[in-house]
């Protein structure tokens, strides 16, 4: 049971910290300066006429 308790405490502390840092990194990447034009271009892709008839 000692092994389980150690892993549980590790996941509760460092796991939470790592998940938060990953989340903050994703948010920083999405809202970085200069990315607005890229996301506007990507948002228009479904609205383009995709038929090549």
C-alpha positions, 0 to 999 in steps of 0.5 A: 500500500506504500507504493500506491500512497506515494503515487497518489501523492505524486499525482495530486501534487506534481500531476496537477502542476504539470496539467496546469502548466500544459493548460497555461502553455496552450492558452499562451500559444493560442493567444500569442501576438500575430495569430489572429490572422492565421485563425481567421484564415482557418475559420473560413475553410469550411465556408469555401466552395469545395466542389470542383465540378 
